[in-house]
Amino acid sequence: MNAPALVWVLTVLAIVGLLLFDFFAHVRRAHAPSLKEAAVWSGVYVGLALLFGVGVLVVAGPATGGEYFAGYLTEKALSVDNLFVFVVIMAGFSVPREYQQKVLLFGIVFSLIARTGLIFLGVALIDAFAWIFYVFGAVLLLTAVNLLRPGGHDAVGDNLVVRVARRVLPTSDRYDGDRLTVRVDGRRVFTPMMLVMVSIAGTDVLFAFDSVPAIYGLTENV
């Protein structure tokens, strides 16, 4: 199915609109969400995704609709590892609970960007070099082995990007709300919140590799 450009534009605008709504309506005001609030909004977003799938099913037919739902369920399952590692990272950096929503939203946004970018890049590489598919598979197996080792999840949070950031970026020892920078002794330095963001961004790129073989194995409508 080759969707019109207008459909893609409207879809992207709708996703950006939902993320902006989430930021201004929930995350901007720092608070620790209750279980009820989390459950309600999770249900709303899952419901919107299912409604979108029904629209695809009606407009594009059962084959394309089936591919959408298969891809949605696959990516939903793959996102569990992201969420688990996000929790490990936030616990490792002792992020105050009222600011964890903002960190989580950043992780989700960067994960969407990383997965989308790597899917398109991966498809282009696979079309040009069929053997590259095995490289993605090898990366996944190597990641799985590292995670199965004792302390493997902690190592993901303390990745190479974070170690480099600690050396390059002047960082304070304490949080200042949800600010990324603070002035200490007349010098502008980064707070630990910046290291949390860097850690999550590096982890997102690593875990985005699993989307390439997963989605390409389900559909070629990319």
Stockholm file with secondary structure:
# STOCKHOLM 1.0

chainA/1-222         MNAPALVWVLTVLAIVGLLLFDFFAHVRRAHAPSLKEAAVWSGVYVGLALLFGVGVLVVAGPATGGEYFAGYLTEKALSVDNLFVFVVIMAGFSVPREYQQKVLLFGIVFSLIARTGLIFLGVALIDAFAWIFYVFGAVLLLTAVNLLRPGGHDAVGDNLVVRVARRVLPTSDRYDGDRLTVRVDGRRVFTPMMLVMVSIAGTDVLFAFDSVPAIYGLTENV
#=GR chainA/1-222 SS CCCCHHHHHHHHHHHHHHHHHHIIIIISSCCCCCHHHHHHHHHHHHHHHHHHHHHHHHHHCHHHHHHHHHHHHHHHHHHHHHHHHHHHHHHHTTCCGGGHHHHHHHHHHHHHHHHHHHHHHHHHHHHHCTTHHHHHHHHHHHHHHHHHSTTHHHHHHTCHHHHHHHHHSCBCSSCCTTCSEEEETTEEEECHHHHHHHHHHHHHHHHGGGHHHHHHTTCSCC
#=GC SS_cons         CCCCHHHHHHHHHHHHHHHHHHIIIIISSCCCCCHHHHHHHHHHHHHHHHHHHHHHHHHHCHHHHHHHHHHHHHHHHHHHHHHHHHHHHHHHTTCCGGGHHHHHHHHHHHHHHHHHHHHHHHHHHHHHCTTHHHHHHHHHHHHHHHHHSTTHHHHHHTCHHHHHHHHHSCBCSSCCTTCSEEEETTEEEECHHHHHHHHHHHHHHHHGGGHHHHHHTTCSCC
//
